[in-house]
Amino acid sequence: MDRFKLDPFSYVSYEITPNNFDKYTNRTSPFVQKDAKNKNRFYGVCPGCNNPIVMVSLYQTQNATTHPYGRHVKHNMPQIADYSQNDYDNCPYANKNNKSNNKFLPAKSAIGLSNKLLLKEQYDQVIYILRKQTDVLFSNNLAPKMLDEYVNNTGCLYSNTTSDNLPWKFGEVISAKSLGGQYVKIDSDIQQAIRQYYLSKGKDIEREEKECRYHLGILMSV
């Protein structure tokens, strides 16, 4: 993995680099600890499963050919994080041979609880990202319905959902929705698809676009 967190209860992660590690940990305990050979080891939290990780090749020579990366630590690390085998088995950064094939995380999974808390605290941001990525400006009427469906379908317990991909997993889990009455961004792919549809039918584009602005809510000024 190439990212780390400072706290299992945080959803903010950072790229694993010497500068970031120095900046966010100040190279202090508990993130820096001595091993049995009295060598410094550098620790953090996995952003995918909230388990402890050790950072490998963090401080290298200038000519090094490998990039720094995080490796799971399969035991509790005091003041860093407690280790959970269930969460490791469902971690997107885990060794592929050890990953679980389960579609859902356990009901009391720390990952699932973390995802649920993140969605609760950052719901507006999740919808904002979906709007930016899809060019569909989901209304304040539809968006809460999407949230209810996600929660009722235990979306936060879907495997491979992390703080980094939650907006996309949120959109993936909910069922298809009618775009009737929803605004879409001008000159977006979806608006162009609507235009091509009417052209293929030999319809009056100007007249149909006026109707679309009213019935489909195409936002012509975004």
DARAHU-V581492 format. One record per backbone hydrogen bond with DSSP energy under -1.0 kcal/mol. CO is the residue of the C=O (numbers start at 1). NH is the residue of the N-H. If there is no record, write none. Layout:
# DARAHU-V581492
co->CO nh->NH
co->CO nh->NH
This chain:
# DARAHU-V581492
co->1 nh->70
co->2 nh->16
co->4 nh->14
co->5 nh->45
co->7 nh->10
co->14 nh->4
co->15 nh->17
co->17 nh->21
co->18 nh->22
co->19 nh->23
co->20 nh->24
co->21 nh->25
co->22 nh->26
co->25 nh->28
co->28 nh->31
co->31 nh->43
co->33 nh->41
co->35 nh->38
co->39 nh->35
co->41 nh->33
co->42 nh->55
co->44 nh->53
co->45 nh->5
co->46 nh->50
co->51 nh->46
co->52 nh->73
co->53 nh->44
co->54 nh->71
co->56 nh->69
co->61 nh->64
co->69 nh->56
co->71 nh->54
co->73 nh->75
co->77 nh->80
co->77 nh->81
co->81 nh->77
co->84 nh->88
co->85 nh->89
co->88 nh->91
co->89 nh->100
co->91 nh->94
co->95 nh->98
co->103 nh->159
co->106 nh->109
co->109 nh->113
co->110 nh->114
co->111 nh->115
co->112 nh->116
co->113 nh->117
co->114 nh->118
co->115 nh->119
co->116 nh->120
co->117 nh->121
co->118 nh->122
co->122 nh->126
co->123 nh->127
co->124 nh->128
co->125 nh->129
co->126 nh->130
co->127 nh->131
co->128 nh->132
co->129 nh->133
co->130 nh->134
co->131 nh->135
co->135 nh->185
co->136 nh->138
co->139 nh->143
co->142 nh->146
co->143 nh->147
co->144 nh->148
co->145 nh->149
co->146 nh->150
co->147 nh->151
co->148 nh->152
co->149 nh->153
co->150 nh->155
co->151 nh->154
co->154 nh->157
co->155 nh->158
co->157 nh->105
co->158 nh->161
co->165 nh->169
co->166 nh->170
co->167 nh->171
co->168 nh->172
co->169 nh->173
co->170 nh->174
co->179 nh->182
co->183 nh->137
co->184 nh->219
co->185 nh->188
co->188 nh->192
co->189 nh->193
co->190 nh->194
co->191 nh->195
co->192 nh->196
co->193 nh->197
co->194 nh->198
co->195 nh->199
co->196 nh->200
co->197 nh->201
co->198 nh->203
co->199 nh->202
co->204 nh->208
co->205 nh->209
co->206 nh->210
co->207 nh->211
co->208 nh->212
co->209 nh->213
co->211 nh->215
co->212 nh->216
co->212 nh->217
